[in-house]
């Protein structure tokens, strides 16, 4: 009878230690999932902000201003237009 009690005590202790280990792993995984969800939310907000900024940067008025200021481009006029004719020999 004493042997049976000792075996049962060892089984209960082993299952208790296993239960504690599993609970610890479960909690650590839950914390990891929570961090991943928070990071996902942060990245979604950053993506939305970047999309809004991208749309703001691509407005026609801004592109025209950059073309004039940085690239020194100007609108074409008949005075600066050169026409090429096909078949004319020099």
C-alpha positions as CSV (number, residue, x, y, z in Angstrom):
1,X,0.0,0.0,0.0
2,X,2.8,2.4,0.8
3,X,4.4,1.8,-2.6
4,X,1.2,2.6,-4.3
5,X,0.9,5.9,-2.3
6,X,4.4,6.8,-3.2
7,X,3.8,6.2,-6.9
8,X,0.6,8.2,-6.8
9,X,2.4,11.0,-4.9
10,X,5.1,11.1,-7.6
11,X,2.5,11.1,-10.3
12,X,0.6,14.0,-8.7
13,X,3.9,16.0,-8.2
14,X,4.9,15.4,-11.9
15,X,1.5,16.4,-13.2
16,X,1.6,19.5,-10.9
17,X,5.0,20.5,-12.2
18,X,3.8,19.9,-15.8
19,X,0.8,22.0,-15.2
20,X,2.9,24.9,-13.8
21,X,5.2,24.7,-16.8
22,X,2.3,24.7,-19.3
23,X,0.6,27.7,-17.6
24,X,3.9,29.6,-17.7
25,X,4.3,28.9,-21.4
26,X,0.7,29.8,-22.0
27,X,1.1,33.1,-20.3
28,X,4.3,33.9,-22.2
29,X,2.7,33.0,-25.5
30,X,-0.3,35.2,-24.6
31,X,2.1,38.2,-23.9
32,X,3.9,37.5,-27.2
33,X,0.6,37.5,-29.1
34,X,-0.5,40.7,-27.4
35,X,2.8,42.4,-28.4
36,X,2.3,41.2,-32.0
37,X,-1.2,42.6,-32.1
38,X,0.0,45.9,-30.7
39,X,2.8,46.0,-33.3
40,X,0.3,45.2,-36.0
41,X,-1.9,48.0,-34.9
42,X,1.1,50.4,-34.8
43,X,2.2,49.4,-38.3
44,X,-1.3,49.8,-39.7
45,X,-1.5,53.3,-38.4
46,X,1.9,54.1,-39.8
47,X,0.9,52.6,-43.2
48,X,-2.3,54.8,-43.2
49,X,-0.2,57.9,-42.4
50,X,2.3,57.1,-45.2
51,X,-0.6,56.6,-47.7
52,X,-2.0,60.0,-46.8
53,X,1.4,61.6,-47.1
54,X,1.9,59.9,-50.5
55,X,-1.4,61.2,-51.8
56,X,-0.5,64.7,-50.5
57,X,2.9,64.6,-52.3
58,X,1.4,63.6,-55.6
59,X,-0.9,66.5,-56.1
60,X,-0.7,68.1,-59.6
61,X,0.0,71.6,-58.2
62,X,3.0,70.3,-56.1
63,X,4.4,68.4,-59.1
64,X,4.1,71.5,-61.3
65,X,5.8,73.6,-58.7
66,X,8.7,71.1,-58.3
67,X,9.1,70.9,-62.1
68,X,9.4,74.7,-62.3
69,X,11.6,75.2,-59.2
70,X,13.9,72.2,-59.2
71,X,14.0,71.1,-62.8
72,X,13.7,74.6,-64.3
73,X,10.9,73.4,-66.6
74,X,8.5,75.7,-68.2
75,X,5.3,75.4,-70.3
76,X,5.7,75.2,-74.0
77,X,4.8,78.1,-76.2
78,X,4.8,78.5,-80.0
79,X,8.0,80.6,-79.7
80,X,10.1,77.8,-78.3
81,X,8.5,74.9,-80.2
82,X,10.4,73.3,-83.0
83,X,8.5,71.3,-85.6
84,X,10.1,68.4,-87.4
85,X,8.8,67.6,-90.9
86,X,9.1,64.2,-92.4
87,X,10.6,63.8,-95.9
88,X,12.3,67.2,-96.2
89,X,15.8,66.9,-97.5
90,X,18.4,69.5,-96.5
